[in-house]
């Protein structure tokens, strides 16, 4: 009797999902607990394993919108794995919907996503000789693109100050390379938005409609942080097993400022202000599927090493769609770093129901007055900072004071380390 494959609940209050890429085609043999399909909600992506060993029969295809509990396929149990001669051929409709993997079946079978299989077929890449970098060793689109690229390859991009930040700050995912259209090509393409991206869009629009959002700006001289990092980064890495990036300095600076200005760390709930005696900082992470904001819990009690390790773990699992729902909810303040993309200045949008978000930007040498020698102009590595805040709860003086406090912490990092 066929064993149904149903959509589990990704989390509380989530009822609608989209069927993501299938890792197996209809008619293929699957092993029990082998990942066979992904489902996407507006908050998380889940991998669904095979409930039994047997032949897979798919009902719902990629992109289908379903609800929790719906049946998307079934497994026809078998006592043993059939040989190639006894496997029933896939129908034409099934073949068009999901191309069979190009690698042979067996223990060494190539675990490639449907997108990777199609791209490999188009570019003549043999999946049997590729080692997957995705979860459970799956071959992804990036693996195929890397294998298809010429050995010489383009020159590496010019390194900037942002490239020296270390893993703690590089929390954003670079865009996936794509084919450049030929000159004069007037083709038009449409692609369905992911549930996650649609939900992010809704929340961003809602934030602008419900909050009295305002942005204030300042700039910080990064000389002290850069000097401190260069002096201790090797020893820090050897002792803690993680690089010392810039992000831990900004997390520490924001924790200090939020203690001084608690309403920036609060919510509006009805006609009341909900204050928080803890600091849970959300870190904006860009992924192929959309923006996610995993949360650093109780950042106020963390050391620099704890913060760097937590950020690296959250960012890595965000790119692999392995974050749990509870890891992306409940933050009290957000930090977004557009500087890794080269952004000079921006006005970040609030992350509801939070009342504040700090925007970081790229580091460039600019002429400024030397504070130690009035009237003397020097070149310093400067970063523009932006604080967007909800003016319903945070007054302008508080917002300006908050950003000045962050600036002072960054320009005097030794004070943060001494708890001053």
Buried (B, 14 or more C-beta within 10 A) or exposed (E): EBBBBBBEEBBEEBEEBBBBBBBBBBBBBBEEEBBBBBBBBBBBBBBBBBBBBBBBBBBBBBEBEBEBEBEBBBBBBEEEBEEEEEBEEBEEEBBEBBBBBBBEBEEEBBBBBBEBBBBBBEEEBEBEEBEBEBBEEBBBBBBBBBBEEEEEEEEEEEEBBBEBBBBBBBBBBEEEEEEEEEEEEEEEEEEEBBBBBBBBEEBBEEBEEBBEBBBBBBBBBBBBBBEBBEEEBEEBBEEBEBBBBBBBBBBBBBBBBBEEBBBBBBBBEEEEBEEBEEBBBBBBBBBBBBBBBBBBBEBBEBEBBBBBBBBBBBBBBBBBBBBBBEBBBEBBBBBBBBBBBEBEBBBBBBBBBBBBBBBBBBBBEBEEEEEEEEEEEBEBBBBBBBBBBBEEBBEEEBBBBBBBBBBBBBBBBEBBEEEE
